[in-house]
């Protein structure tokens, strides 16, 4: 399936020439060092130390990662309003402390809790950049499972703190906002996860639209979950053999399996006790089902749920809200439009900036 190419839309008006030159130089230096580090990590992973990439990303906890941030159309309860022309506008008001609050219908959010509002308030580059992750994987023989285009990254002219973005006013004209909105809609339809990529103290330099099989943030996270489940499965099998051994005689094949796994018990125990690579922070939202609607168990939402919250068992949908990261992709995938995003009920888990749930992983709790 071929998706329409996302071109370099002129989203911002042109800044002064001196500022353009300065921004290009600084951004190029920043990008050079980021790309160099990632290329070195991948080289070591492929040729020297297998699984080094995942280990390196684990060391980046609280230094680098992505905040899952849903797009505006996922916050619309009415599917007919999930477009630029019919969308429900945001209304703005301020708290006594001067904090800006946005309202869309009955939903109240901060400007940095939705990706479109983040972008229109940031000092974003005028063009769409090539996704390093997807481009790197393609060069090494891996084609994106979603067949997503390369140009999907929205970079900032310079790194910017999320707190400064939160207090900024929208910088774009209505025409520029419309262009950006439609770009994000195309990414949403492809099935890309919107993320604010951050480094220490929640400074950001790029807002990415990520596929689950190429992304430098998502891929190590999903891979580490599979590894933990693998080790736990081995331990469960060993326990079964130990219990069986106490009551009866093991077959030759079972005895061989038992001796092999017993020798590796310490290794599997250590692997099963590790947390997933802590690079992905949850959004401020949680997917819920409208009580008035009826799920037809079509499974369409499971195709968009990369975090494993939605799975099909014996022809029926099973939803585990504890695993939901609030990306919102399931909202648009639902045929009956019964899935909605609501604010999470545990604000104490929010980061100090109110931009997402801290790195907690209930997958194995």
C-alpha positions, 0 to 999 in steps of 0.5 A: 500500500502506497501512502501519499508523500508528505511534502515540505509544507511551508508551515511558518512564515519566513524569519529574517535571513540572519536567523535562518543561517544561525538556526541552520548551523546550530541545528546541523551541528546538533543533528550531526552529533545525534546521528553520529551517536546513533550510527555508532550504537547501531554499528556496535549492535550489529558487529560487536555486541548483540543487543547493545542498542537495547542496553544503550537505550536502557541507560538513557532513562530520564536522559532521552525518550518519547512522550506519547502525545495524541492528535486532536482528532482522537479527542473528538467524540463525534467522528463527523468532526474529525477534520479541519473544517468541522473540528470542535474549536478550543476555548482558552482560559487561565487559572489564578496562577496564570496557567493556560487551560484549553477546553474542547467540549467537556475535555480540559487539557494543557496545551502540551498534552495534544501534539497539534497545540504543541507544534503551533506553539513551538519554534518549528522548522518550515519543512518536514524532515526525513525520519532518521529511524525509518531511513536507517532501517531502510538502508539496512534492508528493513522496509517499514511494516506500515509502508510509511513515507520517510518525511514525517519528522517535525523538527524545531529550529533549536531545542526548546523546553516543553514548559516554554512551549506550554506558555507560548501563544500560537505562532501560526496563521490559520492557513499554516495551521490547516497545512500542519493539521492535514499533515498530522491527519495523514500520519494518523491514518497511516497508523503512526504514533505521535511523540514529543522526543525529549532529552533531560528535563523535558527539552524537545527538538523534534516531534516525531510520527513513529512506526513501531518497527523502526522508531529508536524509542518504540522499537527497544521498548517493544523488543524488551517486552518480548525478551522479558516474556521470553524469560518468564516463559522459560521460568514457567516451563522450568517450574512445571517440570520441577513439579512434575519431577516430584510426582513422576518420572520425566521422559528423556526429552523432558529431562534434557529440557529440565537440566538445560533450563536449570543451568540457565535459571539464574539467567532467565530469572534476571531477564524476567525481573528487568523492566522494559526499556524505560524510554516511552512516557504515557500520554495524559489520556486513556482509551475508554468505551462509550457505554451507549455503544456496542463493540462488534469484535471486529478487531480493527482497533487491535491492529492499531494498538501497538502497546498490547492493551487490545487483543483478540481472544476466541473472537472477542476483544479483550482490553487491558486499560493498564497497558494503554499508553493513550496514543489515540490511534484506536479511536479512529480505527473503531468502526462503531466509534465507541472508543474515546480518549479521556483524561487519566484518573490518576493525576498524581502520576503526571510529570511536574509539567503535566505532559504525560505519565512518568515511566511506569510499566504495569505489563508485569506487575 
